[in-house]
Amino acid sequence: MATQRSPEGRPNPLITKLEKYATLSDDDRDAIVEASRNTREIDANRDIISEGDRPDHVHLMLDGWAARYKIVPDGARQITAYLIPGDFCDLHVTILKRMDHGIFALTPATVAYIPHETMRRLTASRPELTRALWWATLVDEGVLRSWIVNLGRRDAYQRIAHLMCEMHVRMKNVGLVEDDTFSLPLTQEEIADTMGLTAVHVNRMLRRLRDEGLIEIGGQKLTILDLGGLQRASGFDPSYLHAEGKT
């Protein structure tokens, strides 16, 4: 039986994530570990994959953070998703074949390169694993819808508070939260590019959240001091993350 850990010795985050929803067999877990063995280290601020690329591998985050992004004609950047350990960067390209956006590493990252044929074999022969991967894809779509609501209907304070609540749930689902503290390796400029704000406005909102005793932030870490208060401040409802457990 293969170890159910990443090549670096950490628990495989995809297994941790999927088992919040599905009951995987030992054979399913071993297949995930085996598929994740080809890894590469990506420096921070480097593309994992670029818009227009036609990749022959699916990319799975094992360690570090990454972000989806688009560059608009005037050169401005819009970040459209954060990717953390256990997230696929581009599962859809096994069907669509071409990237319509870029993905860059926010931090030094370890990424598994899984051939398309391996993914096809996994999903053709393992129904419970395939169902779990569909669940993960639907959660990604739920996150995207929530981000659209964030940009369209919440003010700057609510947007940032909502993001913190979301990342708390997502990081907790892969075992990366301890005492309501987790890594949040985002600059104010990156948060601004996510929220459609200026870095100055982001700074003001972070200071307000600190002054209200809801968070502590610094050293690329976030501690939520009052989770209920932060959820109320942002109108956060975690149901779109479908993290209620196995069915």
Secondary structure, 3 states (H helix, E strand, C coil): CCCCECCCCCECHHHHHHCCCCCCCHHHHHHHHHHCCCEEEECCCCEEECCCCCCCEEEEEEECCEEEEEECCCCCEEEEEEECCCCECCCCHHHHCCCCCEEEECCCEEEEEEEHHHHHHHHHHCHHHHHHHHHHHHHHHHHHHHHHHHHHHCCHHHHHHHHHHHHHHHHHHCCCCECCEEECCCCHHHHHHHHCCCHHHHHHHHHHHHHCCCEEEECCEEEECCHHHHHHHHCCCHHHHCCCCCC
